[in-house]
């Protein structure tokens, strides 16, 4: 049947991904099903991945019956059941809707990825997302595996005693970390992981997992690099790389502020050797006094991660040890009081992020802090599991992610949106 709307995708019993002969693609906002409009669809970006969702039946829209239906059996082979399909969209893209599905009673928790709605239209995959950042630093086309591997192995041979270089080599070669790969390509942002410990127990932590049924997607660093090891990595990168950024706080570590003395000494040593580029910190913002020392030492920018601007949901997700939401706010304010750049690493989950109460809380936070940039990062977690875990039950119709962006831009005209940590040095 010809249609101007995309068709539903499903995975058959052998794992093949197929389009349904007539059911339309559906999408979800915290379990509320919808038909995505053409304006919410883009071609699936290069570098995205498709996932089968075990224990979940796909939900599509039947135009003739004018209702959403659960697809339980393969239309081409009714003896076999099917599974739902989702897209893990490439970096720089923000999801507008989650995949639509019905979960079995005993379905496993989904791994720590984001699950965006995906369909089939006019011979190609489409997804509900938008490009939030034009920066190409993590675009798939810029990563040649052979060149990266050759550069990484050469750099590791040149610095055999630098444990940080060796760690980044593993990140690039084993886990395909885009930041580590860019470090070995001598460009853009380079990571400086430092902390094997953390003062939060995030439900969706990707480097250490306590939850039953979940596993971390990568190993956490097991040592604290020395100041010299950190400076050796950072200075060479800042001196030569285009749009150079070095950043503490990576997915392969805990909370960098717990190594405040090492970070402070490293920043001072780096700045003694070069004034070029941007020294950045990714953090949970838990220790305002440490933030103040780092800012005074020469930290140029800070990105604070938030799943929610509402303290109750923040605490339910981060499960902080020895700090609270007010400390996070104070860290932001300390940076801004010194005229420094602050962004939010704001986890986007359709149906929650665009809940009217969440939007009001975010606006109130922005009023208090004058944040410069919101990085609209997709929430890497099973949507149903994470919302149940933090105790969220939607009672209002979601506003829509795109509408929230428009509302924030109208209310805060100087606020920027993106995905990456910007280089703040115009001469780099």
C-alpha positions in Angstrom: 0.0 0.0 0.0 1.4 3.4 -1.0 1.8 5.8 1.8 3.4 9.2 2.5 4.2 8.1 6.0 7.0 5.7 6.9 6.3 2.0 7.5 6.8 0.1 10.7 10.0 -1.9 11.1 10.3 -5.1 12.9 12.8 -7.9 13.4 11.8 -11.4 12.4 12.8 -14.7 14.2 16.1 -14.8 12.5 17.1 -11.2 13.3 16.4 -9.7 9.9 14.9 -6.2 10.0 11.9 -5.8 7.7 9.3 -3.3 6.9 5.6 -4.1 7.5 3.5 -4.2 4.3 1.0 -1.6 5.6 1.3 -0.7 9.3 2.8 2.8 9.7 5.7 3.6 12.0 4.7 4.8 15.4 6.7 6.6 18.1 6.6 7.0 21.8 6.9 9.7 24.5 7.2 7.9 27.8 4.7 5.3 26.7 2.3 7.7 24.9 2.1 6.6 21.2 2.0 9.0 18.4 2.3 9.2 14.6 5.4 11.3 13.9 4.9 14.2 11.5 7.0 14.5 8.4 8.8 17.5 10.0 10.0 15.2 12.8 11.7 12.8 10.4 15.2 12.8 8.9 17.1 10.1 7.0 18.9 7.9 9.5 22.3 9.6 9.9 25.5 7.8 8.8 27.1 6.1 11.8 23.8 5.3 13.4 22.9 1.7 14.5 19.8 -0.4 14.5 18.9 -2.5 17.5 16.5 -5.4 18.0 14.7 -5.0 21.3 14.3 -8.4 23.0 11.1 -9.1 24.8 9.3 -6.2 23.1 6.6 -6.3 20.4 6.6 -3.4 17.9 3.7 -0.9 17.9 2.4 0.5 14.6 -0.4 2.6 13.3 -3.2 1.0 11.3 -4.6 3.7 9.0 -7.8 1.8 8.1 -8.7 1.1 11.7 -7.3 4.5 12.8 -5.6 3.1 15.9 -2.3 1.9 17.2 -1.8 -1.9 17.1 0.7 -4.3 18.7 2.4 -6.5 16.1 3.0 -9.9 17.7 3.5 -12.2 14.6 5.4 -11.9 11.4 2.9 -10.9 8.6 5.0 -13.0 6.1 5.4 -16.0 8.5 2.6 -15.9 11.1 4.0 -18.9 13.0 6.9 -16.7 14.3 6.8 -13.9 16.7 8.7 -10.6 16.1 10.7 -8.0 18.0 10.6 -4.2 18.0 13.4 -2.2 16.4 15.0 1.1 17.5 17.8 3.4 16.2 20.8 4.5 18.2 21.4 7.7 16.3 24.8 9.1 15.5 26.4 11.8 17.7 25.3 15.4 17.2 21.7 14.3 16.8 19.0 14.6 19.5 16.0 12.2 19.6 12.5 13.6 19.3 10.7 10.4 20.1 11.5 6.9 21.5 10.7 3.7 19.7 7.1 2.4 20.2 6.7 -1.1 21.6 4.8 -3.3 24.1 7.0 -5.0 26.6 6.6 -8.6 27.7 6.1 -9.2 31.4 9.5 -10.9 31.8 11.5 -8.8 29.3 15.1 -8.1 30.1 16.3 -4.5 30.9 17.6 -3.0 27.7 21.4 -2.1 27.6 22.6 1.4 28.2 21.9 3.0 24.8 19.2 5.4 23.6 16.3 3.9 21.7 14.9 6.3 19.0 11.9 5.6 16.8 12.9 4.4 13.3 10.9 3.5 10.2 11.2 2.8 6.4 10.2 5.4 3.8 10.8 5.5 0.1 13.6 3.0 0.1 15.5 4.2 3.2 15.5 4.3 6.9 14.1 7.4 8.7 14.3 8.4 12.3 12.7 10.9 14.7 15.7 13.2 15.4 17.3 16.5 14.5 20.8 17.6 14.1 21.4 19.7 17.2 25.1 20.5 16.5 26.8 21.2 13.1 30.2 20.4 14.4 31.5 17.3 12.5 34.0 16.2 15.1 32.3 12.8 15.6 30.8 12.2 12.2 31.4 8.7 11.0 33.1 9.8 7.8 36.0 11.3 9.7 37.1 8.0 11.3 39.3 5.8 9.2 40.0 2.7 11.5 43.3 1.8 9.9 44.7 5.4 10.2 43.5 5.6 13.8 45.0 2.3 14.7 48.3 3.1 13.1 48.5 6.5 14.9 47.4 5.0 18.2 50.0 2.3 18.1 52.8 4.7 17.1 51.9 7.1 19.9 51.7 4.3 22.5 55.2 3.1 21.4 56.5 6.6 21.8 55.1 7.0 25.3 55.5 3.5 26.8 55.6 4.7 30.4 52.7 7.2 30.2 49.8 5.2 31.6 47.2 7.8 30.3 48.4 7.4 26.7 48.2 3.6 27.1 44.7 3.9 28.5 43.5 6.2 25.7 45.0 3.7 23.2 42.7 1.0 24.6 39.7 3.4 24.6 40.4 4.1 20.9 41.2 0.6 19.7 38.9 -1.5 21.9 35.9 0.7 22.6 36.0 3.0 19.6 35.8 6.1 21.8 35.4 9.1 19.5 37.3 11.5 21.8 40.2 9.1 22.1 40.3 8.5 18.4 40.4 12.2 17.8 43.3 12.5 20.2 45.3 10.1 18.1 44.3 12.0 15.0 45.6 15.2 16.6 42.4 17.2 16.2 39.5 18.8 18.1 38.8 17.4 21.6 41.1 15.1 23.5 40.0 13.3 26.8 41.9 13.4 30.1 40.3 10.7 32.3 41.7 10.8 35.8 39.3 9.4 38.4 38.7 5.7 39.3 36.2 6.7 42.0 32.9 8.5 42.1 30.6 10.2 44.7 27.4 9.2 42.8 25.8 5.9 42.0 24.1 6.8 38.7 21.5 4.3 37.6 22.8 4.5 34.0 26.5 4.7 34.8 28.4 3.3 31.7 31.6 2.5 33.5 30.5 0.8 36.7 27.2 -1.0 37.2 25.6 -2.4 40.4 22.2 -3.1 39.0 21.1 -6.6 38.3 20.6 -7.3 34.6 22.8 -4.4 33.4 26.5 -4.3 32.5 28.8 -1.3 32.0 29.6 -0.6 28.3 33.3 0.0 29.1 35.9 -0.4 31.8 36.6 2.4 34.2 40.1 3.7 34.6 41.9 2.0 37.5 44.6 4.6 38.3 45.0 8.3 38.9 47.4 9.7 36.3 50.3 11.9 37.5 50.4 15.6 36.7 53.2 14.9 34.3 51.2 12.2 32.5 48.2 14.5 32.1 50.3 17.4 31.0 52.2 15.3 28.4 48.9 14.4 26.7 47.2 17.8 27.1 50.1 20.2 26.1 50.9 18.4 22.8 47.3 18.4 21.9 46.6 22.0 22.8 49.6 23.3 20.9 48.9 21.6 17.6 45.2 20.5 17.2 42.7 22.6 15.3 39.9 23.9 17.6 41.8 22.3 20.5 40.0 21.2 23.6 41.2 18.9 26.4 38.6 17.7 28.9 38.6 16.0 32.3 35.6 13.8 33.0 35.0 11.0 30.6 32.7 8.0 30.3 35.6 5.7 31.3 36.0 7.3 34.8 34.2 8.3 37.9 33.9 11.9 39.1 37.0 14.0 38.3 36.4 16.5 41.1 37.4 13.8 43.6 40.9 14.2 42.2 40.8 18.0 42.6 44.4 18.4 43.8 45.7 16.5 40.7 43.4 18.4 38.4 44.4 21.8 39.9 48.1 21.1 39.6 47.7 19.7 36.0 45.8 22.8 34.9 48.5 25.1 36.2 51.3 23.1 34.6 49.5 22.9 31.3 49.0 26.7 31.3 52.6 27.3 32.2 53.5 25.5 28.9 50.8 26.8 26.6 48.0 29.3 26.6 46.4 27.9 23.5 43.0 26.0 23.3 40.4 25.3 26.0 40.8 23.3 29.2 37.4 21.9 30.0 35.8 19.8 32.8 32.9 17.4 32.5 31.5 16.9 36.0 28.5 16.2 38.2 29.2 19.6 39.8 29.2 18.1 43.3 32.0 20.0 45.0 31.7 23.7 44.6 34.9 24.5 46.5 36.9 22.3 44.2 35.3 24.0 41.2 36.4 27.3 42.6 40.0 26.2 42.9 40.0 24.7 39.4 38.5 27.9 37.9 41.2 30.0 39.7 43.8 27.6 38.3 42.7 28.2 34.7 39.8 25.9 33.9 38.1 27.6 31.0 34.7 25.8 30.9 32.6 23.4 32.8 29.8 21.0 31.7 27.5 19.7 34.4 25.4 16.6 33.8 21.7 16.6 34.6 19.0 14.1 34.0 16.4 16.5 35.4 16.1 20.1 36.8 13.8 18.7 39.5 15.7 17.8 42.6 13.6 14.7 43.4 14.2 13.1 40.1 17.8 14.2 40.1 18.5 12.5 43.4 16.6 9.4 42.4 18.9 8.9 39.3 22.3 10.1 40.6 21.9 8.7 44.1 24.6 11.2 45.3 26.9 10.5 48.2 27.7 13.5 50.3 26.3 16.2 48.1 22.9 17.5 46.8 21.3 19.3 44.0 22.0 22.7 45.6 25.7 22.0 45.5 25.4 21.4 41.7 23.7 24.8 41.3 26.3 26.5 43.4 29.1 25.0 41.2 27.5 26.5 38.1 27.1 29.9 39.8 30.8 29.9 40.9 31.9 29.4 37.3 29.5 32.1 36.1 30.6 34.5 38.8 34.1 34.4 37.3 32.8 35.0 33.8 33.5 31.4 32.7 31.6 29.2 30.3 29.1 26.7 31.6 27.0 24.1 29.7 24.5 21.5 30.8 24.9 17.9 29.7 21.1 17.5 29.7 19.9 13.9 29.1 17.0 14.0 26.7 14.2 11.4 27.1 11.0 12.1 25.2 8.0 12.3 27.5 10.1 13.3 30.4 12.4 16.1 29.2 9.3 17.7 27.5 7.0 17.2 30.5 5.5 20.6 31.3 6.7 20.5 34.9 10.2 19.6 33.8 10.3 22.5 31.4 9.2 24.9 34.1 11.9 23.6 36.4 14.6 23.9 33.7 13.6 27.5 33.0 13.8 28.3 36.7 17.3 26.7 36.8 18.4 28.7 33.8 17.1 31.9 35.4 19.3 31.2 38.5 22.4 30.2 36.7 22.6 31.9 33.3 24.0 28.8 31.6 25.6 29.4 28.2 24.9 26.1 26.4 22.6 23.1 26.7 24.1 19.9 25.2 21.0 17.9 24.2 22.4 14.4 24.8 20.2 11.4 24.4 19.5 9.5 27.6 21.3 6.1 27.3 18.9 3.9 29.2 15.9 1.7 28.9 13.1 4.3 28.9 10.6 2.2 30.8 13.1 1.0 33.4 14.7 4.4 34.0 11.3 6.2 34.4 10.1 3.5 36.8 13.3 3.6 38.7 13.1 7.4 39.4 9.4 7.3 40.1 8.1 9.3 37.2 4.5 8.8 36.0 3.3 11.2 33.3 0.1 13.0 34.1 0.3 15.8 31.5 0.7 15.6 27.7 4.3 16.2 26.7 5.1 19.4 24.9 7.3 17.8 22.3 11.1 18.1 22.2 11.1 20.5 19.2 8.6 22.8 20.9 10.7 22.9 24.1 13.7 24.0 22.1 11.6 26.8 20.5 10.3 27.9 23.9 13.7 28.0 25.5 15.1 30.0 22.6 12.3 32.5 22.9 12.7 32.9 26.6 16.5 32.8 26.7 17.7 34.3 23.4 21.4 34.1 24.3 21.2 30.4 25.2 23.0 28.1 22.8 22.1 24.5 22.0 24.6 21.8 20.9 26.1 18.4 21.5 29.8 19.0 22.0 32.2 21.0 24.2 33.1 24.1 22.2 36.7 25.5 21.8 36.6 28.9 23.3 39.9 30.1 21.9 39.3 31.9 18.6 43.0 31.5 17.7 43.1 27.8 18.1 
